[in-house]
Amino acid sequence: MTDKNRAPVSAKDITLIAAWIGGLVLLGALLWLPTQTVRDRAFQNAVNQVLERRETEFRLESRIPFNSLNSGQKRLGTWFRLLDSEKRGLVFSIMNGGILFPCMAVVTADGFVEIVIFLNPETLSGTIPEGLVNRYVLRIEKNTKERVKTPADRRGEL
């Protein structure tokens, strides 16, 4: 048999490559799931450091799991309980001109946004149009009011 008649890639080669890629995906998934709490804690600490540098009174206490929300509710960001407060914090990003601006919205127990804090120190006032911020605020308030009351809400934990 000459080289001209041989296929450049055999079925065995394709199977080996597919198994290798599948193994890498499986390994990544197995490493991703158990490290969720570590990643949440690192994210919370990073946001708290920024809030401390910005000299705000708010600090994040713990993450609110997304599965405690209504199944029809859209995920806008990551929800946190605020330290020593009935309020909640939503850490999210605003997209403007192809640039993501990380923000935190402080949401009252009634579901209204009290304040939006820009977490990027380079964000200057006027960089993001007020109308765009208001659109995100309305989206957050609408999403918060669609929230289903859970037993944790009734106890005042959220």
Contacts in CASP RR format, 6 or more apart in sequence:
PFRMAT RR
TARGET T0000
AUTHOR 0000-0000-0000
METHOD contacts of the structure
MODEL  1
MTDKNRAPVSAKDITLIAAWIGGLVLLGALLWLPTQTVRDRAFQNAVNQV
LERRETEFRLESRIPFNSLNSGQKRLGTWFRLLDSEKRGLVFSIMNGGIL
FPCMAVVTADGFVEIVIFLNPETLSGTIPEGLVNRYVLRIEKNTKERVKT
PADRRGEL
40 63 0 8 1.000
43 78 0 8 1.000
43 91 0 8 1.000
44 60 0 8 1.000
44 62 0 8 1.000
44 63 0 8 1.000
44 80 0 8 1.000
47 60 0 8 1.000
47 80 0 8 1.000
47 91 0 8 1.000
47 104 0 8 1.000
47 119 0 8 1.000
48 59 0 8 1.000
48 60 0 8 1.000
50 119 0 8 1.000
50 121 0 8 1.000
51 58 0 8 1.000
51 59 0 8 1.000
51 60 0 8 1.000
51 104 0 8 1.000
51 117 0 8 1.000
51 119 0 8 1.000
52 59 0 8 1.000
53 121 0 8 1.000
54 117 0 8 1.000
54 119 0 8 1.000
54 121 0 8 1.000
56 117 0 8 1.000
58 82 0 8 1.000
58 83 0 8 1.000
58 85 0 8 1.000
58 87 0 8 1.000
58 89 0 8 1.000
58 104 0 8 1.000
58 106 0 8 1.000
58 117 0 8 1.000
59 82 0 8 1.000
59 83 0 8 1.000
60 80 0 8 1.000
60 81 0 8 1.000
60 82 0 8 1.000
60 83 0 8 1.000
60 89 0 8 1.000
60 91 0 8 1.000
61 80 0 8 1.000
61 81 0 8 1.000
61 82 0 8 1.000
61 83 0 8 1.000
61 84 0 8 1.000
62 80 0 8 1.000
62 81 0 8 1.000
63 78 0 8 1.000
63 79 0 8 1.000
63 80 0 8 1.000
63 81 0 8 1.000
64 79 0 8 1.000
64 80 0 8 1.000
64 81 0 8 1.000
64 88 0 8 1.000
64 158 0 8 1.000
66 75 0 8 1.000
66 79 0 8 1.000
68 150 0 8 1.000
68 152 0 8 1.000
68 158 0 8 1.000
69 79 0 8 1.000
69 147 0 8 1.000
69 148 0 8 1.000
70 146 0 8 1.000
70 147 0 8 1.000
70 148 0 8 1.000
72 146 0 8 1.000
73 143 0 8 1.000
73 146 0 8 1.000
73 147 0 8 1.000
74 143 0 8 1.000
76 90 0 8 1.000
76 92 0 8 1.000
76 139 0 8 1.000
76 140 0 8 1.000
76 143 0 8 1.000
77 90 0 8 1.000
77 91 0 8 1.000
77 92 0 8 1.000
77 93 0 8 1.000
78 90 0 8 1.000
78 91 0 8 1.000
78 92 0 8 1.000
79 88 0 8 1.000
79 89 0 8 1.000
79 90 0 8 1.000
80 88 0 8 1.000
80 89 0 8 1.000
80 90 0 8 1.000
80 91 0 8 1.000
81 88 0 8 1.000
81 89 0 8 1.000
81 157 0 8 1.000
81 158 0 8 1.000
82 88 0 8 1.000
82 89 0 8 1.000
82 106 0 8 1.000
86 108 0 8 1.000
86 109 0 8 1.000
86 156 0 8 1.000
87 106 0 8 1.000
87 107 0 8 1.000
87 108 0 8 1.000
87 109 0 8 1.000
87 114 0 8 1.000
88 106 0 8 1.000
88 107 0 8 1.000
88 158 0 8 1.000
89 104 0 8 1.000
89 105 0 8 1.000
89 106 0 8 1.000
89 107 0 8 1.000
90 104 0 8 1.000
90 105 0 8 1.000
90 107 0 8 1.000
90 140 0 8 1.000
91 102 0 8 1.000
91 103 0 8 1.000
91 104 0 8 1.000
91 119 0 8 1.000
92 102 0 8 1.000
92 103 0 8 1.000
92 104 0 8 1.000
92 105 0 8 1.000
92 136 0 8 1.000
92 140 0 8 1.000
93 100 0 8 1.000
93 101 0 8 1.000
93 102 0 8 1.000
93 103 0 8 1.000
94 100 0 8 1.000
94 101 0 8 1.000
94 103 0 8 1.000
94 128 0 8 1.000
94 132 0 8 1.000
94 133 0 8 1.000
94 136 0 8 1.000
95 101 0 8 1.000
96 127 0 8 1.000
96 128 0 8 1.000
96 129 0 8 1.000
96 132 0 8 1.000
101 118 0 8 1.000
101 120 0 8 1.000
101 123 0 8 1.000
101 127 0 8 1.000
101 128 0 8 1.000
102 118 0 8 1.000
102 119 0 8 1.000
102 120 0 8 1.000
103 116 0 8 1.000
103 117 0 8 1.000
103 118 0 8 1.000
103 119 0 8 1.000
103 136 0 8 1.000
104 116 0 8 1.000
104 117 0 8 1.000
104 119 0 8 1.000
105 113 0 8 1.000
105 115 0 8 1.000
105 116 0 8 1.000
105 117 0 8 1.000
105 136 0 8 1.000
105 137 0 8 1.000
105 140 0 8 1.000
106 113 0 8 1.000
106 114 0 8 1.000
106 115 0 8 1.000
106 116 0 8 1.000
106 117 0 8 1.000
107 113 0 8 1.000
107 114 0 8 1.000
107 140 0 8 1.000
107 141 0 8 1.000
107 144 0 8 1.000
108 114 0 8 1.000
111 141 0 8 1.000
111 144 0 8 1.000
111 145 0 8 1.000
112 141 0 8 1.000
113 137 0 8 1.000
113 140 0 8 1.000
113 141 0 8 1.000
116 133 0 8 1.000
116 136 0 8 1.000
116 137 0 8 1.000
118 128 0 8 1.000
147 153 0 8 1.000
150 158 0 8 1.000
152 158 0 8 1.000
END
